[in-house]
Amino acid sequence: MLAVSLIAALPVQAQESVTAVTEAVAVTTDEGTVTEAVTVAVEEAAPSDGPSLEDRVADIEAYFNNVDRPSGDASKIKVPGPGHNAWQMISTALVLFMTLPGLALFYGGLVRSKNVLSVLAMCLGVAGLVTILWWAVGYSLTFSGGNAFIGDTAQRFFTGMAPGNVGAGYYWISDYMWAMFQLSFAIITPALIFGATAERMKFSAVLLFTLIWMFVVYFPLAHMVWAVNGFMCGPLNADAGIKAIDFAGGTVVHMSSGWSALVLCMILGPRLGFGKVPMPPHSMVLVMIGTGMLFVGWFGFNAGSALGSDALSSNAFATTLLAAMTAGFVWGMLEWVLRGKPSVLGFCSGVVAGLVVITPGAGFVTPTSAVIMGALGGIVPFLAVVYLKRALGYDDALDTFGIHAVGGTLGAILTGVFADPAVNGVLSSMNLMDGLVMNQLKACALTIVLSVVATTIIALIVKFTIGLRPTQDEESEGLDTVDHGEEGYLFEK
C-alpha cells in the first residue's frame, strides 16, 4: 500500500487554510485491485458576514407570508417583492380609475347636459393639482415624521426615496408605489366634495378651495389616521390618543369629503330653480357606467389597502363585494316598496353606499358582518338621501353628504362593532378591542369637527376673495361654455 499526499504539493501559505482528509481509494489495474490511502486538501470556507442559507429560506417564507424579513437589513432580497408590488401597482391604477373616468362619468351623468364637461374638468383639474401638491410636500406632511397631528417636510419632492427601497408603506412594496397608492386616495377625496356643489361653483373656486383644503384637512387627517405616529392610528401607534381603526379611508376619505360637502353646499346656496324646476340626471347610462368603474376600482381601494397580495387582501376583496351588492339590492327594494319602482339610479346609489360603508372595515370584519353592514348601508343612506335632504332643504346636488358622510360615519361605527381579531391580528396584538366602539365614535367626532370648521373658514375665504359662484346668467347658460368654452354634446340643428 502506498500513501499519497496532495497537501505537500501546495504552497506553504495555502497549506495553512486547508484541512487534510485521508480516504481509502480502490484502484483497479491489470494486476488486480489495489487499495491506496490518499490524503487530499479540503479548503475551509471563509467566514461570511451575510445571512445563512437558513436565513435566506426564512426570508423567502416571509415574502410568501407578507411579513418582515427575519434577516433584516442583511437580507439578500431587501427589494420590492414582485407579487406584492405588482398587486400594489394594479391597486393604484384601480383607485386612479375610480376618479378618471369612474367618478367623472358617475357625476357627469347625474348633472344636466349643459354642465357635464364642468364635472369632467373638475376631476381632471383636481387630480392634476393634488398630484403636484403631493409630490412637492403633501406626501411628506402626511407620512414623514412630525408629531401626532401633522408630518414634516423632510421628504418634500420625494427626497430620500427610491424605487428599490421598501418599508415606507410595507415590507414588500416599493416606497414609490406606496406614495403613488396614497396619491390616488388624495386625488379622489376632494373630487367627491364637488358632487354637492355641482352646476353652480366656479372652476377657479374649485381649485382654490382644493388647494387650501388639502393642507388644512386632508394632509393632517391622513397623518393622524395612517402615519405610524398618528393621533388616531391604533394599528401602528401604541401611544395614539384615540386608538381607532380605519382600513381604507372611512374617516380620511368619505367622512372628510362628505361633511365638507354639506357645509360647502349650504354656504354656496342652492342651484337656480332648485325645488321648482326639474333637474333629472341627463344620462343614466353614464351613471351606470361610472358606477361600474367605481365598483371595479374600489377593489384596489379596499383590497389594495392590505398592502400585499395575501389573505388579508382576499378578505377585503370578499367583504367589499358582499357589502356593495347587498346595499345595492336593499336600496332598490326599498324604492320598490316605498316609491313604487326600483330605479337604476337607486341600484347605483346603493352600490356606492355599500362600498362607502365597508371601506373602513374591509380588512377587519368577516363576510357575514359585511352583509349586515351592506344591508344597513342600503337603508340608512337611502333615508338620508330621500327624506333627510328634503326635510332640511339643502341642495346636495349629487348626494355626496347622504352617501359619503352618512355612509362613512355609519361604516366607521359599525367597524368598531363588528371588528374581529380572527380577521386581522393587529386588533389583538395592539390591544384595540377594549373600548373600540367608543374610540371609533371619538374618531368620527374629531373628523366631523375638523371638516366642518375648516371647510366653513375656507369657503368664506374663497367667497370673499375670488367668489364661489358664477353670475345667474352664467349659471343658466351652463358651466361648460362659461368656464371651459366647450359643449359636451353637439347636435345638428
C-alpha positions in Angstrom: 0.0 0.0 0.0 1.3 3.5 -1.0 0.4 6.6 0.9 -0.1 9.6 -1.4 -0.2 13.2 0.0 -1.6 16.0 -2.1 -1.1 18.7 0.6 2.6 18.7 0.3 2.3 19.8 -3.3 0.5 23.0 -2.2 2.3 26.3 -1.5 3.2 26.9 2.2 0.6 29.7 2.5 -2.2 27.6 1.0 -1.4 24.8 3.4 -2.4 27.0 6.3 -6.1 27.3 5.0 -6.7 23.7 4.2 -7.7 20.6 6.1 -6.1 17.2 5.4 -8.7 14.4 4.7 -7.5 10.9 4.2 -9.6 8.4 2.3 -9.1 4.8 1.2 -9.3 4.6 -2.6 -9.6 1.4 -4.6 -7.6 1.4 -7.8 -8.1 -1.4 -10.3 -5.1 -2.4 -12.6 -4.2 -5.3 -14.8 -2.5 -6.9 -11.8 -5.7 -6.6 -9.7 -7.3 -4.2 -7.3 -5.0 -2.1 -5.1 -6.2 0.0 -2.2 -4.3 3.2 -1.6 -4.5 5.8 1.2 -5.0 9.1 -0.4 -4.7 12.4 1.6 -6.4 15.4 -0.1 -6.7 19.0 0.8 -10.1 20.5 1.5 -10.2 24.3 1.7 -12.1 25.6 4.6 -14.9 28.1 3.8 -14.1 31.7 4.7 -16.3 33.1 7.4 -19.3 35.1 6.0 -21.0 38.2 7.3 -24.1 37.7 5.2 -27.3 35.7 6.1 -27.0 31.9 6.3 -28.9 29.6 4.0 -31.5 29.1 6.7 -31.9 32.9 6.9 -32.4 33.2 3.2 -35.0 30.5 3.2 -36.8 32.2 6.1 -36.8 35.5 4.0 -38.5 33.7 1.2 -41.1 32.3 3.6 -41.6 35.8 4.9 -42.3 37.0 1.3 -45.0 34.4 0.9 -46.5 35.3 4.2 -46.2 39.1 3.6 -44.3 39.7 6.8 -40.9 41.3 7.6 -37.6 39.6 6.6 -36.1 37.7 9.6 -32.6 38.6 8.5 -33.4 42.3 8.5 -31.1 44.7 6.7 -28.7 41.8 6.0 -31.3 40.2 3.7 -30.3 39.4 0.1 -33.8 40.4 -1.0 -34.1 43.8 0.5 -36.1 44.9 -2.5 -39.8 45.1 -3.5 -41.3 41.6 -3.8 -42.6 41.0 -7.3 -46.0 39.7 -6.5 -46.9 42.0 -3.7 -45.5 45.0 -5.5 -47.4 44.1 -8.7 -50.7 44.0 -6.8 -49.9 47.4 -5.4 -49.3 48.8 -8.8 -52.6 47.3 -10.1 -54.4 48.6 -7.0 -53.0 52.1 -7.6 -54.2 52.1 -11.2 -57.6 50.8 -10.0 -58.0 53.7 -7.5 -57.0 56.2 -10.1 -59.5 54.6 -12.4 -62.2 55.4 -9.8 -61.7 59.1 -10.4 -60.6 59.1 -14.1 -63.0 58.2 -15.5 -65.2 56.5 -12.9 -66.3 59.4 -10.7 -66.2 61.8 -13.7 -68.8 59.7 -15.6 -70.8 58.9 -12.5 -71.1 62.6 -11.5 -71.2 63.7 -15.2 -74.3 61.6 -15.9 -76.1 63.0 -12.8 -75.9 66.6 -13.9 -77.7 68.4 -16.7 -76.1 68.2 -20.1 -75.0 71.8 -20.0 -72.8 71.1 -17.1 -71.3 67.7 -17.9 -67.9 69.0 -19.0 -67.6 71.1 -15.9 -67.7 67.8 -13.9 -65.1 66.2 -16.1 -62.9 69.3 -15.9 -63.3 69.3 -12.2 -62.0 65.7 -11.9 -59.1 66.4 -14.2 -58.2 69.7 -12.6 -58.3 68.4 -9.0 -56.3 65.3 -10.0 -53.5 67.5 -11.5 -53.4 70.0 -8.7 -53.3 67.3 -5.9 -50.6 65.4 -7.8 -48.3 68.4 -7.8 -49.0 69.1 -4.1 -48.4 65.5 -3.2 -45.0 65.4 -4.9 -44.0 68.8 -3.5 -44.9 68.4 0.1 -48.2 66.6 0.7 -46.6 63.1 1.0 -44.1 64.4 3.4 -46.7 66.2 5.6 -48.7 63.0 5.7 -46.1 60.3 6.3 -42.8 61.8 7.2 -42.0 62.3 10.9 -43.6 65.3 12.6 -45.9 64.9 15.5 -49.2 63.2 16.2 -51.2 65.7 14.1 -49.0 66.5 11.1 -45.8 65.3 9.4 -42.8 67.4 8.5 -41.2 68.4 5.2 -38.1 66.1 5.3 -39.4 64.2 2.3 -40.6 67.1 0.2 -40.1 66.5 -3.5 -39.7 62.7 -2.6 -36.3 63.4 -1.0 -34.6 60.2 0.1 -37.0 57.9 -1.7 -36.0 55.4 -4.4 -38.0 52.8 -6.4 -35.9 50.0 -5.0 -36.5 51.0 -1.3 -39.1 49.3 0.8 -40.6 49.9 4.3 -42.2 53.3 3.9 -45.6 51.6 3.4 -44.9 47.9 4.0 -42.3 45.2 3.8 -42.5 44.1 0.2 -43.8 47.1 -1.7 -41.7 49.9 -3.3 -41.7 53.2 -1.5 -42.6 54.8 -4.8 -45.7 52.5 -5.1 -46.7 53.4 -1.5 -46.5 57.1 -2.3 -48.4 56.6 -5.6 -51.1 54.5 -3.9 -51.7 57.1 -1.3 -51.7 59.8 -4.0 -54.6 58.1 -5.7 -56.6 58.4 -2.4 -55.6 62.0 -2.1 -56.9 62.7 -5.6 -60.4 61.3 -5.3 -61.2 62.8 -1.8 -61.6 66.5 -2.7 -63.2 65.5 -6.1 -66.0 63.8 -4.1 -66.8 67.1 -2.3 -67.9 68.9 -5.5 -70.7 66.5 -6.2 -72.6 68.5 -3.6 -71.8 71.8 -5.3 -72.3 70.6 -8.9 -73.6 73.0 -11.5 -73.1 76.2 -9.5 -69.4 76.6 -8.4 -66.8 78.3 -10.5 -63.9 76.3 -11.7 -61.4 78.8 -10.2 -63.2 78.5 -6.9 -63.0 74.7 -7.0 -59.2 74.8 -7.5 -58.6 77.4 -4.8 -60.8 75.6 -2.3 -59.0 72.3 -3.1 -55.6 73.9 -2.6 -56.3 75.2 0.9 -58.5 72.2 1.9 -55.7 69.7 1.2 -53.3 71.4 3.6 -55.9 72.2 6.4 -58.0 69.0 6.3 -56.6 66.1 4.2 -52.9 66.0 5.0 -53.4 66.4 8.8 -56.3 63.9 8.9 -54.5 61.3 6.8 -51.4 61.7 9.0 -53.5 61.3 12.2 -55.2 58.1 10.9 -52.4 56.3 8.9 -49.0 57.6 10.0 -47.0 55.5 12.4 -47.1 58.3 15.0 -50.7 59.4 14.1 -53.0 60.6 16.8 -55.8 58.2 15.7 -53.6 55.3 14.3 -54.5 52.5 16.6 -52.9 49.7 14.5 -49.5 51.3 14.3 -49.2 53.7 17.2 -49.3 52.2 20.7 -49.4 55.8 22.1 -52.2 57.0 19.9 -54.6 59.4 21.6 -57.5 57.7 20.0 -56.9 54.0 19.3 -59.3 53.9 16.3 -59.1 51.8 13.1 -59.7 52.7 9.5 -58.7 50.1 7.0 -59.1 52.1 3.7 -60.5 55.6 4.4 -63.9 55.8 6.1 -62.8 58.8 8.1 -60.0 60.1 5.9 -61.8 59.9 2.5 -65.5 59.6 2.9 -66.3 61.4 6.2 -64.0 64.3 5.4 -65.3 64.8 1.9 -69.0 64.2 2.9 -69.2 66.5 5.8 -67.2 69.2 4.0 -69.6 68.8 1.1 -72.6 69.6 3.3 -71.0 72.8 4.7 -69.9 74.0 1.3 -73.2 73.4 -0.4 -75.0 75.3 2.3 -72.6 78.3 2.2 -72.8 78.2 -1.6 -76.6 78.1 -1.7 -79.0 76.1 -3.9 -79.0 75.9 -7.7 -81.2 78.4 -9.5 -84.7 76.9 -9.6 -83.9 74.2 -7.0 -87.2 72.7 -5.8 -89.1 74.4 -8.6 -87.5 73.2 -11.8 -86.9 69.5 -12.6 -83.2 68.7 -12.6 -83.0 65.0 -13.5 -79.8 63.3 -14.5 -79.1 63.9 -18.2 -77.7 60.4 -18.8 -78.4 57.4 -16.6 -76.3 55.3 -19.0 -73.2 57.4 -18.0 -74.2 57.0 -14.3 -74.4 53.2 -14.7 -71.1 53.0 -16.5 -69.5 55.3 -13.9 -70.9 53.1 -11.1 -69.4 50.0 -12.6 -66.0 51.7 -12.9 -66.2 52.9 -9.3 -67.1 49.4 -8.2 -64.2 47.7 -10.0 -61.8 50.4 -8.9 -62.9 50.0 -5.3 -61.3 46.6 -5.1 -58.0 48.4 -5.4 -59.1 50.9 -2.8 -60.0 48.3 -0.2 -58.1 45.1 -1.1 -55.1 47.2 -2.1 -55.0 48.6 1.4 -53.8 45.3 2.7 -50.5 46.3 1.0 -49.9 42.9 -0.5 -51.5 40.0 -2.2 -52.3 37.9 0.8 -55.1 36.5 3.0 -56.0 40.0 4.3 -56.4 41.4 0.8 -58.6 38.4 0.0 -60.8 39.2 3.0 -61.0 42.8 2.0 -61.9 41.8 -1.6 -64.7 39.5 -0.4 -66.2 41.9 2.1 -66.2 44.7 -0.4 -68.1 42.7 -3.0 -70.6 41.3 -0.5 -71.4 44.7 1.1 -71.7 46.6 -2.1 -74.1 44.1 -3.8 -76.2 43.8 -0.7 -76.6 47.5 -0.3 -77.4 48.0 -4.0 -80.2 45.4 -3.8 -81.6 46.7 -0.5 -81.7 50.3 -1.8 -83.5 49.1 -4.9 -86.1 47.1 -3.0 -86.7 50.0 -0.6 -87.5 52.2 -3.6 -89.8 49.5 -5.0 -91.7 49.3 -1.7 -91.8 53.0 -0.8 -91.8 54.7 -4.2 -93.4 52.1 -6.5 -90.5 51.3 -8.8 -86.9 50.2 -8.4 -84.7 52.7 -10.4 -81.3 52.2 -11.9 -80.3 55.4 -10.0 -81.4 53.6 -6.8 -79.4 50.5 -7.5 -76.3 52.6 -8.4 -76.6 54.8 -5.3 -77.0 51.7 -3.1 -73.9 50.0 -4.6 -71.8 53.2 -3.9 -73.3 53.5 -0.4 -72.4 49.9 0.4 -68.8 50.5 -0.8 -68.5 53.5 1.4 -69.9 51.7 4.5 -67.5 48.7 4.1 -64.4 50.8 3.4 -63.2 51.3 7.0 -63.9 47.7 8.0 -63.0 45.7 4.8 -59.8 44.3 6.5 -61.3 44.0 10.0 -64.7 42.3 9.6 -66.0 38.9 8.4 -68.0 38.3 5.2 -71.2 37.8 7.3 -70.6 41.1 9.1 -70.1 42.7 5.7 -73.5 41.5 4.5 -75.1 43.1 7.6 -73.1 46.3 7.1 -74.2 46.3 3.4 -77.8 45.9 4.4 -77.6 48.9 6.8 -75.7 50.8 4.1 -78.7 50.3 1.8 -81.1 51.6 4.4 -79.5 54.5 6.3 -78.0 56.5 3.4 -81.3 55.9 1.5 -83.2 57.6 4.3 -80.7 60.5 4.3 -80.9 61.0 0.5 -84.6 60.6 0.1 -86.1 62.1 3.3 -83.4 64.0 5.3 -82.4 66.2 2.4 -86.0 67.0 1.6 -86.8 67.8 5.3 -83.8 70.1 5.8 -83.9 71.7 2.3 -80.2 71.7 1.5 -79.1 71.3 -2.1 -76.7 68.4 -2.1 -76.8 68.1 -5.8 -75.4 64.6 -6.3 -75.9 63.3 -2.7 -72.3 63.5 -1.5 -73.4 64.1 2.0 -76.2 61.5 2.1 -73.9 58.7 0.8 -70.3 59.6 1.8 -70.8 61.5 5.1 -73.7 59.4 6.4 -72.4 56.2 4.9 -68.8 56.9 6.0 -69.9 57.7 9.6 -72.1 54.6 9.7 -69.3 52.4 8.4 -66.7 53.8 10.9 -69.0 53.0 13.8 -70.1 49.6 12.5 -66.4 48.7 12.0 -66.0 49.1 15.8 -69.0 46.9 16.4 -68.0 44.0 14.0 -64.2 44.1 14.1 -62.9 40.6 14.6 -59.3 39.7 15.7 -59.6 36.4 13.7 -59.7 38.5 10.6 -56.9 40.9 11.5 -54.4 40.0 14.2 -53.4 43.6 14.8 -56.6 44.0 16.8 -55.2 41.6 19.4 -51.5 42.5 19.1 -52.2 46.2 19.7 -54.9 45.6 22.3 -57.5 47.5 20.3 -60.7 45.6 21.1 -61.3 47.2 24.5 -63.3 50.4 24.1 -63.1 50.2 20.3 -66.6 51.4 19.6 -66.0 54.4 21.8 -62.7 55.1 20.1 -64.5 54.9 16.7 -67.0 57.4 17.9 -64.3 59.8 19.1 -62.5 59.5 15.7 -65.8 60.3 13.9 -66.3 63.3 16.2 -62.8 64.7 15.6 -63.2 64.1 11.8 -66.5 65.9 11.7 -65.3 68.9 13.7 -62.1 69.3 11.7 -64.0 69.0 8.4 -66.9 71.3 9.3 -64.9 74.1 10.9 -62.1 74.1 8.3 -64.5 74.0 5.4 -66.5 76.9 6.8 -63.4 79.0 7.1 -62.0 78.0 3.7 -65.3 78.5 1.9 -65.7 82.0 3.4 -62.1 82.9 2.3 -62.8 81.8 -1.2 -66.2 83.5 -1.3 -64.8 86.9 -0.2 -61.7 86.8 -2.4 -62.5 85.3 -5.9 -66.1 84.3 -5.3 -67.7 80.9 -5.2 -70.5 81.2 -7.8 -70.9 82.3 -11.4 -73.5 85.0 -12.2 -77.1 84.0 -12.5 -76.9 84.4 -16.3 -73.7 82.2 -16.5 -75.3 79.5 -14.3 -78.4 79.5 -16.5 -76.2 79.2 -19.6 -74.2 76.3 -18.1 -70.7 76.0 -16.8 -69.4 74.0 -19.8 -69.4 77.1 -22.1 -68.9 79.7 -19.3 -65.8 78.1 -17.7 -64.4 75.9 -20.4 -65.7 77.2 -23.8 -66.9 73.8 -24.8 -70.1 71.8 -25.1 -70.5 68.2 -24.1 -72.8 67.3 -26.9 -73.1 68.9 -30.4 -76.3 68.1 -32.2 -77.0 69.3 -35.7 -79.9 71.7 -35.7 
